[in-house]
Amino acid sequence: MKKCELSIPEATRIALGVSEANRLHKYATAQAEMAVVAGKNAVLAVLRLGRLLKDLKVATVHGEWGQLFKKENNTKSDTCVRFGEQAHLDFTERTARRYMRCYQEAAARLGQDERPALDMGLDGEAVETLPELVKKATGNAVTPRQMMLNLQVVKDGSKSAAQAARLAQHETILKNRGKGRASSPVSPEQAMMAAVAAVQPEEELREQKKQVAVKDAHHIATLMAEFLEADLHRYLPGNDREAFCILLSDFQKVIKEGK
């Protein structure tokens, strides 16, 4: 029996494709806007947390501050007796120092007349200028990680000189292939992951890394296929070609062994 297949007219397929493209555009735009709002809310939350921790530290007597970070074997400590067994913080003292420094460094960027308004806004009072004050104090940061970098609470150790050179070389290769403007070697997923790594739970970060690994592996495989299809390997000088093969072999070994 002959199989019966429906034939969709080309005009209909194009119309459906246009409709789907518009839907995806609206979805992507909405998600991007939500991400920006969520990031700015997180920045505000970190500033509020830094101010709160600063006040808590001042309120504790000598020796109590460190006890607030100890979850195990401290149920009989003076801190637990005084405040209750649940009186501990769910993050490290190092993280607390970062939060407090964010608040202190941000406040230091404001004028004497602006700091009281910032504190009032962080305390939950209605301050109309709070968004502008936060923007000025944090260097217009849209994520906690970016704020920490802008305020020099943490240093950006993500790019070494060798990495920067490789990224520059990668962009040059893409430009020379006539693909137009070079796309950034760092994917949006990687950028987002770096932005929230300092405050994201380890389980969520591990899952995010898994998703990035799958997408980046596909991207690398695509680039390699295009590299070979364009016969670019033929233009590699002998020494560079041999070094490239060794490098690929090393990558294969590391990936295969799972190290």
Secondary structure as GFF3:
##gff-version 3
##sequence-region A 1 259
A	DSSP	alpha_helix	10	59	.	.	.	ID=ss1
A	DSSP	alpha_helix	64	67	.	.	.	ID=ss2
A	DSSP	alpha_helix	78	83	.	.	.	ID=ss3
A	DSSP	alpha_helix	93	108	.	.	.	ID=ss4
A	DSSP	alpha_helix	115	122	.	.	.	ID=ss5
A	DSSP	alpha_helix	130	138	.	.	.	ID=ss6
A	DSSP	alpha_helix	144	150	.	.	.	ID=ss7
A	DSSP	alpha_helix	161	176	.	.	.	ID=ss8
A	DSSP	alpha_helix	188	196	.	.	.	ID=ss9
A	DSSP	alpha_helix	202	229	.	.	.	ID=ss10
A	DSSP	three_ten_helix	232	235	.	.	.	ID=ss11
A	DSSP	alpha_helix	238	257	.	.	.	ID=ss12
###
